[in-house]
Amino acid sequence: LSDSTSASPATLLEGREGFFDAEGVSSPVVYQVEDEWRMLYAGEADGFRKIGLARSENGLTWVADAEPVLLPGETWDALSVQPGSVVESEDGWTLWYTGSNGSQERIGRAVSIDGVAWVKEDDAVVTEGSPGAFDDSSVADPWVLYGEDGIVHLWYSGNDGDRWSVGYAWSDDDGATWVPTTGPVSEESWPVLTGVEGSFDSTAARRPVVSIQEDGSFQMLYTG
């Protein structure tokens, strides 16, 4: 992980020999708790990907905890967990993450009172779409925003076995059930952003990061 604001980017966080992140770090998600910046990230070693926590006072100098804060499970996320987005609420913090068993990715959720110790739900909260949908193979990279009207907005990456596109779903029961965007002539989930042939995102549009602008509109950054 590096600082891309300078002419010569400086590394902010590296894997450490002998630790759970020895083979590399990725997928940083940064949030603030009082005067401290915290970063959840994916650390890789021995074929497993676990979620670690690093802390900073200024956003540039980071110190990672020795142990991971979220481990792979035993079924749908048995091989890998990596953070997607973190949302603060009255009850603490909610982490939306991508889990993988090595052949398929799904979206999970974990909660924390203090933003440090996390407890995840046993089952995936967002799973692949119906056969023939753009996300019938895997779903990943959750980005969540809570609306003032109680609606939970979710943007995510969906894969059909060939390419990645960005999908959207909403929930009015705090993520217990989701209503995806559907196609014009079917009830299958439908992407809200797909790569353009011949462009930089022709084979993949994924990892959405969405923010609400002053005029109420939404802006998305994504990886192609």
Sequence and secondary structure as in RCSB ss.txt:
>XXXX:A:sequence
LSDSTSASPATLLEGREGFFDAEGVSSPVVYQVEDEWRMLYAGEADGFRKIGLARSENGLTWVADAEPVLLPGET
WDALSVQPGSVVESEDGWTLWYTGSNGSQERIGRAVSIDGVAWVKEDDAVVTEGSPGAFDDSSVADPWVLYGEDG
IVHLWYSGNDGDRWSVGYAWSDDDGATWVPTTGPVSEESWPVLTGVEGSFDSTAARRPVVSIQEDGSFQMLYTG
>XXXX:A:secstr
 EE SSSS EE     TTSTTTT EEEEEEEEETTEEEEEEEEEETTEEEEEEEEESSSSS EE SS SB   SS
TTSSEEEEEEEEEETTEEEEEEEEE SS EEEEEEEESSSSS EE SS SB    TTSTTSSEEEEEEEEE TTS
 EEEEEEEE SS EEEEEEEESSTTSS EE B SSSSSB  SB   TTSTTSSB EEEEEEE TTS EEEEEE 
